[in-house]
Amino acid sequence: MALIQAQHLHLAYDRREIVRDLTLTLPEGRITIIVGANGSGKSTLLRGMSRLLAPRSGSVLLDGQDLHSLRGKELARRLGLLPQSPVAPDGVTVRELVTRGRFPHQGLFPQWSAEDERAVAEALAATRTDDLQDRLLEELSGGQRQRVWIAMALAQQTEVLLLDEPTTYLDVTHQLEVLDVVRDLNLTRGTTVGIVLHDLHLAARYADHLVAVRGGEIHSQGTPHEVITEQMAHEVFALDARIAPDPVTGTPMVLPLGRDRTATPHRQEDPVSATTARTTTAQTTTAQTAAAEAAEAVPALEHSSMLAFDLAVVARRPLGPSLVRFTLAGPDLAHFGTGSHPLDLRVKLIIPGPHRSADHFAPVRPGGMLDPVTQADWYRTWLQIDPSDRGWMRTYTVREQRAAGHPGNVSDHPEIDLDMVLHLDPVEVPGQGVAARWARDAQVGDAVTLLGPNRHLVGPEYGGIEFRPGTARTVLLVGDETAVPAVGSILEALPDSVSGHALLEVPHAEDEQTLLTRSGVQVTWLPREGRAHGELLDAEVRRVMGENAQAFRDAAVECPPAALRRELEDVDVDEAILWETTTGRGAFYAWLAGEAGVIKTLRRHLVSELGIDRKQVSFMGYWRAGRPEH
């Protein structure tokens, strides 16, 4: 069991103070539930107590130690957090996401153990997501996704678990299931639990200790019977209610009175008066509904793990005939990041459309207000807009991130560097090559929107390049020019205990770069100089693997005979996304990214022809030759 305390805590976003001089102890080994109206500061308090949001003053102590004095993984082994809107990387399966809960218990190149396997299996079973484990996260419903995120938090097996609105998007049955899981965890392991909830009824049922927050301060705290009163409902939620015992649990139950509190006698109305009354009532109701909806809007900075950053190009530097590095800057970037290595930073750049009619990302700007209900479907809504108006979304790897005042900056603001490929078609085709044309024409001073992580809500577990070699000490990195930025970030992160090959095919010799690494990975550049895309890459992979394939078959990984080996499914790369990422469990790990047709061929060579276990191979089709972009 563990004790977590906030002492005289002040929390703020920019100049807006949310939590004021708040002191709170979560009782050791108990379930504490924090309730309050929208904007009361309850979620901000949870972020401050998890170190996602640094306090303006005051401190948070875990068993007497200041949270900010603990190393990242040490803290993550002891304290887990499920934020309100967690972000998953593209193409991740349910099981892969849940295994991330074991990340704090391992090193950079972890040894997957029976204990890790047991923790993941128990988390999947407890949340009833074991039958979903092979499905992609983006295929699931909102409720299913929420259960998977909770499974990841359970797999982390921490002494303290903080959950921000864990029942969001769940129906009543699954709300009870999730909270039952949390209660079982508390009873069997003695986990200290802190939960933010909107539902007073559920809060009363499951809380050992209840905290009501109003205006960034504690209004009242104690047992549910002590806290849930008519006075609290009125003062904290502006709700007139009666309190009655729950007929099932005996805990307090809030019964809202509403506007119509007493029956009125029936009377005759003349048609004109009745029509006028109904019209007036309808107008009033409409106005009240609009006001209520407006009141439900919440600050994006406090509730959205993804933000839209308004940036400007402050530098443009060619890296060769086919690659250009853009430096983007703006005050918004003060809210960007994850607190981790740039390896974990993938972002979406919005290539501007020629006929933009509005700011389609206004609700998720750092100063924006969003509707938490409709925000869950923002991407589907955005796709319905004409591309010439909304623009086009493209994914890039952040090569470097610098705070304001960094000696390498060219502006007064925080900056990030992105590398873009100039894949220019001889003939311009609508909807195709839009990113390359923007990169060709963009100049210093041009404005652009970037979607990325909100550093106030997102931690180091934020999904990035999906490079997870597991126990491997020998790696094969394969990519074309579109994968060069990602490979560069991977090489920078690799320790000196790792060796292998990085094979990079680029259009011209002038596109070769100096990539820094402490590792023993040998970088080989393959300039095409007019040859077919992938021709050199295919030949070099076959040569390298032909010399080393047998050594790469780790004895610890059982590879069945060819006759029994499961045939790779055929992926139509013109219709489907070629994307499968794994956590390596052998001595060898391959990471392939680039043009989908080429990557599909290389994947088949490694797995079907050479017999490399598919769990040792991650592959990503970044783009498809001749396929229009959407």
N, C-alpha and C positions, 0 to 999 in steps of 0.2 A: 504494500500500500504506500501511497505517497501523498504529501500535503502540498497544495499549491495555494499561494497567497498573493493578492495584489495589495500594495501599500501606497496610499496617497497617490493614486494613478491619475495622470492627466494624459488623454489621448486626443489627437487632432489630425485632420486632413488639411494640409496647407495651413491657413489661418483660422480654420473653423474648428473650434474645440468641441468635441463630442462627449467625452467622459471627463468629469471634473472631480478631482480630489477624492477618488473612490477607493475605499478599502474593503476587501472582501476575502474571505477564506472559504475554499471549497472543502467541506468536511472530509477527512481522510476515509477512503473506502466507502463513500456514500454517493448517491446520485443527487446532484444539484441541478435544478432546472431554472433558467433565467427567462422571465417573461417581461413583456412591455409592448407598448404600441410601436408602430412603424416610426423609425427615426429616433427612438428613445436612447439608442446607444448600446443595446444589448449585444448585437453582433460585433460591434467595434470593441466592446469589452472582451469578448472571447478572442478576438484577434490579438489584442494586446496581451492577453494571458498566455498566448501560444507563441509569442515573439514574431508574429507576422507583421505587427505594427509596433514600431519603436515608440516608447512613451516620451512625451515632451518633458515630463518629470515623474518622479515616483519610481517604483520598482515592482517586479514580479519575482517571487521566490518559489523554487521547487525544492522541498526538503531543506530550506534554509539557504540555498544557493541562488544567486541572481541568475535568471534565465540567460541574460546576455553575456554571462561569463562562461557558459557551456559551449563546447564545440557542437557543430551542427548535427553530426551523427550521434553524439552522446545524448543530446537533447531528444532527437528523433527516436532513440531507443527507449526513452522514458516518457515521452509525451507525444500523443498522436492527435491530429486535427483533421476533421472533415469539414472543409469550408462549404459555404452555401451553394456556390456554383463552380465546382471543380472542373478543370480542363484536362482532357485526355488527348494524347497524340493521335495523329491520323493512323488508321489501319491497325489499331491494337485490339487484341482479343480480350475477352473477359478474364481468362486465366492469366494472361500476360499482365493485365492491370493489377490483379489481386497479388501477383508475385512481387509487385513493386513495394508492397507493404513490408517485405523482408529486406529491402534495400538498406535500412539503417543497421541491420545486424551483420552486414558483409562489407568487404573491402571493395576497391575499384574493380578487381577481378575475383568475384566471389566463388567460393566452393559451395555448391548447392547441397544441402544436407537433408537427412531424413527429418530433422526437426523443422526445417523450412517447408518441406513437403507436407508434413503433418499440419503445420500452422495454416497453410493455404487451403488444404482440404477441409479443415475444421471451419474456416471462415466461409468457404463456399457453401458448405452444408448448413451452417447456422443461418445464413441469409437466403437459403433455398435458391442459390444461383449455380449449383453444380451442374445442372443440366444445360446451362447456358455457356459453359466455360470455353467452348470452341468457337463461339459466335463473335463477330466484330461488335465492338461497343456501339458504333453508330447505327447498327441495325436494330437496337433494342428500343423499347418504349421508355418514356421518361421515368416511370416507376421502376422498371427493371434496371435502368442505368443507376438509379439512386441506390438500389440494393447492392449493386456491384461495388460502388464506391465505399459503401459501408463495410463490405467484405474486405476490401483492401485495408481499411482502418483496423478491422479486427485482426487481420493477419500480422499487423505490426506488433501486436501483443505488448502494449505499453502499460506503465503503471497509472498513467493519467490519460484519459480520452476525452477530447472536446469535440462536440458535434454541433454544427450550426444549421438549424432547421433540417434535421435528417429525414423528416417525413414529407418533405416537399415533393410534389408530383405523385404521391402514393394515395391509393384509395384507403378507405377506413380499415379494411382487413389487413392490408400490408403495413399501415401505420402501426397497428397494434403488434404485428409480427416483429417489426423492426425494434420497437421499444421493449418488447419482451426479450429479444436477443441482447439488447444492451443491459437489461436488468439481470439476465442470466450471467452475463459476463461480469457484472458487478458482484453478484452473489458468489460465483464460483472462483473468481480470481482476486476478488477484493479490489478491483480497479476503481480508482477515483474518477467519477464521470461528471462532466459539465455539459449541459445541453441548452441550447437556445430553442424555444418553442413559441409558436403563436397561440396554440390551442390550450386554453386554460383548463379545460376538462381533462385532457391528457396529461398536462403538467401536474395537476392535482393527483392523478392516479399513480404516476410513476416517480414523483419527487420524494426524496427523503428530506431535502432542504430546498425551499423555494425562495427565489429572489425576484422581487418586482422592481423594475428600473423605470425611472421617469426623468427625462431631460438630462441624461448622462449621470444621474445620481441614484443611489439606492433609496427607493421609497420605503420598502419594508422587506424583511426576510425572516425565515423561521420555518416551521412545519406548514404544510398546506392549510391545515385548520387555522393556524395563526395568521397567515398571509391573505388567504382568499376571503375577503369580506366585501360587503356592499360598498363600503367607503373606498376600498382599494380599487374595485372595478370602476367606480366613478372617477376617482382622481387619476388613475393610471391610464385607463382606456376610454374615459369619457362615456362610460356605459352605465346606464341605470339597470340594475339587475337584482334578482333575489338569489340567495344562496340556499341550496338544499343538499341533503346528503345523497350521494350516488347510491342508487338501490343495489348495485352490484358490489362496490368496494367500500361504501361508507365514507369515501373522501368527498370534499366539498364539490358541488356541481353548480356552475353559474347558469342562471336562467335569465336571459335578457328580457327586458320588459317591452322594448320596441316603442313605437309611437302610439299604437292603439292599446291603451292599458285597461280601459273599461268599456263595457258594452253600452251602446247608445240606443234609446228607443227608436223604433221605426216610425217614420212620419211620411205623409204624402208630400210630394214635390211637384210643382208645375213643371212642364217639359222645358220651358226656357231656362228657369232657374237651375234645373238639374243639369242641363247641357252646359250652362256656364260654369257650374260648380265642377263638373267632370273635366272641362277644358282647363280650368284653373289648377285643379288637382294634378292633371297630367303634366302641365307646364312646370308646376312645383316639383313633382317627382322627377321629371327629366333634369331640372336644374340641380336637384339634390343628388341624383345619380352621377351627373357630370362632376359635381363638386367632390363626391366620394371617390370617383375614379381618379381625379386629380390628386386627391389626398393620398391615394395609394402609391403614387409615384415615389421612388426612393432614389437617393444619390447613387449614380453609377460607381463612383469611387469607393463606395462602401459595400456595394452589392454585386458588382460584375467582375468576375475574374479576368475577363477580356475587356480591354479598352481600345478605343479608336484614337490614335495620336495624330494631331495635326502638325506636320513637319515640313521643313523646307530643305531643298538640296543646298548644301553649303560648300561641297567640293565634289569634283568629278575627276577620276584619274583612270585612264586606260591601263589595263594590266596586260594588254596584248591586243591583236586584231579582233579577238572574239570575246574578250572579257573586259568589263569596266567596273570600277569600284565607286560607289556613291557613298558620300558621308551625309547623313540626314541629321538634322538638329531641330530643337524646339524646346520651350519650357515644359511642354507636356511630358517629355521624357523623364522628368523628375519622378514620375509615377510608374515608370517602365522597369520590368526586370523580375528576377526570381531569387536573387542572392546566390546564384550558382554560376559555374563556368559557362561561357558562351556556347559550349557544346550542347547545352540544354535550351538554347534559344532559337526557336523557329518562329517566324512571323509571317503575316499575310500583308502583302503590299497591294493597295487598291490602285490599279492602273486607271487613270481618269477617263471617263467617257466623253465624247465630244459635245453631248447635249445634256449636261447635268442640270436638273431642275431644282434640286434640294440637297441638303446634307442628310444622306440616308443613314448616317451613323451618329446623328446628334444625341440620341439617348445614351450612348456609351462613350461619349467624350468625357474626359476627367471631370468636367463641370456639369455633365448632363444628368437628367432625371429619367429613370426608366420604369416601366411597368414590369414587375418581376414575373407576372403571369405570361404575358405575351412575349417577353424577351426570350423565353426558351425556344421559340420558333423563329428567331430573327433571321437565320440563314435561309430558311424556306421562303420567308417573306421577301428577303432581298433578291432571291433568284427570280421572283415573279416580275421584277422591274426590268424594263428594256435595258439591255447592256449599254446602249449608247448613252443612257441616263445614269445608271448605277455604276458603270465601269466594270473592270474585270479583276478578279482576285487571284494572286499568285503567291506561292510559298517560297520563302528564302531563309537562308541561314545567316544569323548575325555573326559577322567575322570578328567584330570588336565592339565593345560598349565602354564609353568613357563618361565619367561624371563631369558636371560643370566645373571649370577651373583646371581640368587636366592639362598638363603641358603640351600634349599632342593635339589639343583641340584647335579648330580654326574659327570657332564661334564662342560666344559667351554662355552657351547653353549646353546641356548634356548632348552627347552625340553617339550615333551608332554607324557602323560601316556594313554595307551590303554589297555583295558581288553579283553582277547580272551578266547573262550570256547574250551575245548579239547573234541570235539565230535569225538572220534576215532572209526572207523569201525573195527570189528574183521578181516575182509579181505579187503585189499586195492583194491579199484575200481578206474580205471582211471577217472579223472574229478570229483571225489566225495571226500569230506573231505580234500581238498588240504589246506585250511586255518588251520584246526586243526593239520595236519601233520607239516605244517610250524611252528606253535606255539609250537608243541612238540619238534622240532629239533633246532629251532633258538637259537643262542648263542650270547653273547656280541661280538660286532664287525661286525656282519652280516649287510649287506646293504639292504635297502628296499626303495621302492618309495611309497609316500603317496600323494594323491590328496586332496586338501583342498582349503579354501578360501584365496584369495589374500587380505591382510588387507589394501592395498592401494586403493582397488576398492570396497570392500564389507563392508557394515555397519551392525549394530545390527539386521536388519531385515532378515539376512541370515537364511535360513530354517534349523531347527534342528530336534528335537525329535518329533515335532508336538504334543506337550502337550498344549492344549488351553482350560482350564476348564471354561472360561467365568465367569459367576456369581456364580458358584458352591462354596459351603463351605464344602461340603462333597465329597470326592473322593474315587474311588476304583481303585487301581493300581494292575494289574494282569500280571504276566509274568513267563517265565521259565528262565533257566540260561542265555540264550542269551539276555534277556531283563534286567538282573541285572544291567549292567552299566548305561543304560538309566534311570531305576527307581532310581538308586543312585543319578544321576544328578538332576532328578526331585525333589526328597526329599530334597536335599540341597537348592533348590530354593524356596520351599514352605514357606509361612509366617505362623506365629503361629495362625492365624485365621482359618486355614484349618484343618479339621480332616478327619478320614476315615480309610481305611485299605489298606495295601500293602501286597499282597499275592504272595510269590515267591517260586516256585518249583525248587529244585536243585537236582542233582544226589545223593549227600551224605551230611551228617550233617557237615562234615568238610568244605563244600563249603559255609557255612553261613559266612556272613561278618557283620561288624559293619557299618551301614549306618547312617550318621549324618543328622539330620533335626531339624528345629525349630518348625515344625508343630506338630499337635496332631495326625498325622497318625500313626497307630499301624502297625508295620512290623511283619509279620508271615512267618517264613521259613518252607517249606514243603519238607524235604529230601525224595526222592523216595526210595532209598535203594533197588533197584531191581524191584520196581513196574512199571507198564506201564506208559509211558510218558503221563502226563496230568490227571491221575486218581485222585491224591490228590488235584490238582488244581480245577478240576471240582467239587469235593465234598465240598471243602472249600468255593468256590464261591456260591454254592447253599445254604450252611449253613448260610453264612453271609447275602446273599440277602434274604433268607427266613425270617430272623429275622428283616430285615430293609426295604424290598422292598416298602411297602406302604408309608413309610416316605420319600422315595426317589422320589416318584411321585410328583413333584412340581405342586401345584395348578395352577401356571402361565403357565404351559405347557399343552395344551389340548391334551389328549391322546384319540383317538377315541375308541369306543367299539370294542371288538375283531372281531365282524362280519364285521366291516367296515375297520379294520386295514389292511393296505397294506402288503401283504406277502413279507418277505425278499427274494430277488433274490437269487437263488442258485448259489454259486460260485464253480466251479471245481478247487479245490486247487492244483490239479496235473497239471493243464494246465494254470491257470491264477493266478495273484498276488492278494492275499486277503489283501486289504488295503483301508481303508476309515477313514479319519480324519475330525473332526468337531470342531466347536467352541461351547462349551456348553452354553445353555441358561436357564438352570434350576438350582435347588438347588443341584443337584447331577450330577457327571460326572465320567464316567468309561473310563479307558485307558487300553487296552488289547494288549499284544504283545508276540510273541513266535512262537511255532510250528503251522503251518497254520491250520491243522485239528483240533487241540485242541481249537484254538482261534475261529474258525468257530462255533464249538459247543457252546462255552460260549457266543458268540454273539447272537446266536439263543435263548439261554436260557433267556438272559436279555431282548431282544427286543420282540421276539415272544411269549415266555411263561410268562414272568413277566409283559410285557406291558410297559417297560421303553422306552421312546421316543428315536428313533435311533439317533436324534441330540445330545443326551447326552452320546453317546457311540462312542469312537474312537477305531479302531482295526487294527492291523498290523500283517500279517503273515511273520515273519522274515525268516522262513525256512520251508521246508517240509520233513518230515521223509521219507527216502528211495528214495528221488528225487535227481538225480545227479546234481551237481553244474555246471553252464555254465560260 
